[in-house]
Amino acid sequence: MNTTWAYYLWLKSLKKENDFFINNLNNPNKIQEQKLFDYLNLFKNSNYGVKHSLSKIATVQEFQKEVPIVDYEDLSTYISCISRGDNNVLANEKVLFFEETSGTQSDSKLIPYNRSLLKEFNTALAPWMHAVFKLYENVFSGKSYWTISPPNKPIWRTEGGIAVGIDNDSRYLSWAGRVLSKHMIFSSRKNHFVEKTAFFIAELKEIINYQKIGFISSWSPSFLLMMDEILREHWTSIVSKTSNLSTDATWDKIFPNLKLISCWTHGSSQVFQNKLNTVIGDIPIQSKGLLSSEGVVSIPISKEKDPVLSFTSHFFEFECQLSKDVILCKDLVVGNKYEVILTTGNGFLRYRTKDIVLITGKIMQTPTMIFVGRKSLNSDIVGEKLTELHCVEIIDELSRNFEIDIYTAYFSVGFIKKNKYFYKLVLVDPKTSFDKDKILKFVELKLRSNPYYEQAILMGQLEDLKIEALSKDQYVQILENYYEEKNIKAGDRKPPVLFPLKLKDVIIEL
């Protein structure tokens, strides 16, 4: 069976889920309500379901009244019971494995996966892959390369014998997807535990050896940029000594059959877009929707519109960042920001994701959205309540208002002496001269739009903003130290735009 036919059969196996999604874009609210009642029936006899009397809940309003909104920490006792081998704790299904996530400001988390949750991921995959096939001609005429979330340590087992991690990312696919996995290149587990450069060399050799690569799905654009750097540095050993291509060739020349790259483009990832566009050439980039180990929030199904709510996958609630009201998808307001609250097939009921989305419009009656940042990423040394969300917005405005050639930028914290702090705007690898004072004035004004930050400045609790620069090599080392400290897997690495206080970076004064 050739590759095109293999993908065709895979898409055919996903047709039912795709058609259901497309046919209900005008009626997501009805599907969402039914989804909730299915969950209530599924979980009513679990320990958690009995505790919250799920069998007695008859309306959405009763669900919101009787079941609390929770963080991972609120569920940690239940997760511990599952890891010891207890059954029917959160859901009435067997836990197949755990995925270990790496948080940016917290310890790693164990997310239980059962058949229901895996099915929900597949449900989201159906309209996404059908849209890719429809919108990008010949995208599946060759193999595709998928890196979902490369682990940073081997599979291990809990006290109860449950595996933490999976040996092959194809487990996320349907049975048909797993059958055609020979037509896909998954990031190889055997390469994950070697030194970084060796990992990328091994991955690149496999991709290069298969010249008809048509689709690349990654998470962070920084992962792709790191891959590109290794490619340039080890060109002759990866590509070929006899290649007619030079080391400055863009990806559209290196991979002539590559039709699409899917990766994050919003939130902190957007600072890498210009650089990524430069190295890949004319290959289109599809903005990947909001996906995490806990669930799928949005998926891309249009070239013109932002990713749309994956309303057939899970039950969704949203906490408005202005009013703090918790609402359903039917009440979302375009232009407002919300924290996503998930109810999913593994028994996570009303789970705070800490992911913030901006509602941008609708496809029919289903809201579209972009990821703008993590609620948990903030800096509050003296009560200034500075969020990464705000920092991303400032840097985005900076890039649009000033013509400066930099690799990226971020905010960090500096200190003069004990209890005397200031924020610094760090520019990475500046190539052009610029008006330092003008940039400082612009950014400081934006920071002071946060009344808590302005109050801290006026009271002398914070010194004025400073601007500094460091080389690209120094920045890469800072990121590596940060990721190692936080135990963040390669596929989960979103470079922070607001670094924590305790980060010890090396700075060069401009």
Secondary structure, DSSP 8 states (H G I E B T S, - for coil): --HHHHHHHHHHHTHHHHHHHHHTTT-HHHHHHHHHHHHHHHHTTSHHHHHTTGGG--SHHHHHHHS--B-HHHHHHHHHHHHTT-SSSSSSS---EEEEE--SSS--EEEEE-HHHHHHHHHHHHHHHHHHHHHSTTTTSS-EEE-S---SS--EE-TT--EES-S-GGGGS-HHHHHGGGGEEE--HHHHTS-HHHHHHHHHHHHHHSTT--EEE-S-HHHHHHHHHHHHHTHHHHT-TT-S--TT--HHHHSTT--EEEE--SGGGGGGHHHHHHHHTT--EEE---B-SS-B-EE---SSS--EE-TTTSEEEEEETTT--EE-GGG--TT-EEEEEEE-TTS--SEEEEEEEEEEEEETTEEEEEEEEETT-EE-SSS--EEHHHHHHHHHHHHHHS----SEEEEEEEEEETTEEEEEEEEES--S---HHHHHHHHHHHHTTSHHHHHHHHTTSB---EEEEE-HHHHHHHHHHHHHHHT--GGG----SB--TT-----B--
